[in-house]
Each structure stands twice: as C-alpha cells, then as structure tokens.
Amino acid sequence: MEHDAEFEEFYATQWSRLVAALGHAVPEGDDPRDAAQEAFARAFARWSTVRHHEQPDAWLFLTGFRIATRLRRKAARTEATMTTPSHQVGNVEVVLALAQLPERQRAALLLRAVYGLSTKDTARALRCREGTVKSLLARGRAALAISLTEEDPTRE
C-alpha cells in the first residue's frame, strides 16, 4: 500500500518538527503531542488530497496551529494563564516572548523559522499577500526584539 507507506514517511519526517512548533502555540497544561496527533489524524483522513499540496508540511502545520489556537481560546475562556509549558525545551525567554505575540505574527515567524518557508509560501499558507507576511514578520521580530532586550528586574 503505497498510500500508507507514503504517509508513514511523512509522519516520521514531520512529527518532531510539528511537536516543536506546537510547543510554542498550545496553552499551559496541554501537550503539543496531542495537538500534533490530531493534526496528523486529519492529514491521514485527507491524505489523498493533502499529499498533492505543494507543501503538505505547511498544510499540516496550519492544521496543528489552528488546533492549538482553538485550545488557547478555550483556555482563555476558562481564565488559564499563558506561561511557558513545562514540556517546552529551549530558551524560556524566547518561548515566553513568542507566546505574547498575536497569533498571525507567531504563525508567520514559525512558518519561516521552523519550516523554512519563503515569504511567498508563507503568504500562501496563511492565505494573505506577501506584503502582509513581510509586515507580520517585521512587527513580530520588532516585538520579540523589544521583549527580549527589556531589562528584567529579577536578573542580576
């Protein structure tokens, strides 16, 4: 079954990338592996279509990001706080700064940094114009720069 083997290869190559990206998007208390698994389940159900996308990994990321966004909105409604999830690995300051960005800025930055998409491909994935992506990236980078260079009163 070529269909199954192709999906298994896709799963094997994309699993860790998707989990890492969703680690920056899910709220505290939610495991990014759960959101990733749901995204993969949706991809598998639509694999005959998804596999023909120019960039199936971008489709997968956006699906996972939408799942994470739904989880964040649900958490916000129950007044959950947005802090660094304990399952995230990496620079805590960057993770916290990313969590504070508006969703589209964060998505644009992650599509470029984690998935390495071009501006054109990011625009296609986010369903907007290239100029909008450039603006999202510029504003997101500027906000990150400010957030990461602000003086931390607890730091010595």
N, C-alpha and C positions, 0 to 999 in steps of 0.2 A: 504494500500500500504506500505508494509514493507520497500521497497526501499526508498520511500520518508521519512518515519519516521527515518530510519537509517541515512540518510543524514542530516535531521534536527537535530538529536542528535550530529552528527559530527560537524555541523556548530555551534551549541550552545556551544560545549566544546572547539572548536578551534578558534573561532572568535577573542576573546580578545588577545590570545597568538600570533596569526598571525599579528594582527594590531600592537601590541607592538614590535614584531621583525622587521616588515617592517618599523616602525618608525625610525629605525636606518639605513635603506637602501635607502629610497626614497629621492630625492633631495628636497631642499627648494622649497616651493610653491606647492608641490604635497602632497596630503593627503594619508597616508598609508591605509586608509579605502577603497579608490578607487582601489589600487593595490590588497588589500585583497579580495575585492568583485570580481575582475576579476579572481583571483586565485580560488575562490570558484565556480565561473561560469564554469571554465574549469574542476574543480573536478566533478561538477554535471554532466557535459556533458559526462564525462568518468567514472562516479561512478561505473558502473558495473565492471570495471577493477580496479579502484583506491581502492575500498573497500576491495579488496583481497590482496593488498600490505601488506607486513609485518608491515610497519609503514605508514599508509595513511597520518598521520600528517607530516611526513618528506617529502612525495611527495608534499603535499600542501605548505609547507614552501619553498621548492626548486622552485616550480612554482611561488610563490609570489616573491621570491628573484630574479628570472630571469626577472619577470615583472619589479621589482624595478631597476634592472641593466639596462634594456632597457630604462627606464625613466631617469636614471642617465646619460647614454650615450647621450641621446637626449638633456638633459640639458647641458651637457658638450659641445656639438656641438653648442649650442646657447650661450655659454660662461656664463652659470649660475654659481654662486659661491656655493660651498658646505659648508654651515653653518648649525647650528642647526635649524631645522624646528620649528616653533612656536608651533606646535601641539605635540611635544615630551614632555614627562613628565619624570623627573628623573634627575640624575646628568649630568649637561650640559657638564662638562669636559670629562666624560666618553663617552657621545654621540659624542662629537667632536673628541675624540681620535679614537673611532670606525670608524667614517666617513673617517678618514685618512688612515685606513688600506687597503691593497689590498683586492679585493673582495673575493677571496678564503679564506684568513685568517679570514676576518669578518664572512663569512658564517660558517666556521668551529667553530669559537668561539660562534656564536649564536646558532648553532645546539646543541652544548654541554651545553651552559648556559641557553638558553631559553627553548629548547626542551628536554634537559637532555639525549641526545642520547649518547650511548657508542662510544668509538673510532671506533669499528668495524662497528656500524650502521652509524656513520658519514661518514666513508670511503665509505660505500655502497651508501649513499645518494649523496655524492659528486663524486661518480664514480672514486675513486682513491684507492690507497693502504693505509693500516693502518699506515705505516711508513710516508707516505705523510701527513696524518692527524696529526700525532704527530709533525711533522716538522712545519706544518701550525699553530698548536696550540702554539708551543714553540715560534716561531717567532712572532706570533700575541700577545701573552702575554708579551714577551720581549718589543715589540714596545709600547704596552699600558703602561707598567711599566715606560719606559723612558718618554713617553709623559706625563704621569700623575705625574711624580716626577720632571720634569723640572721646574726650577724657573720661575714663572710668574712675569714679571716686573711690572705688574699693581696691583699685590697682595701686601698688606702691611703686 
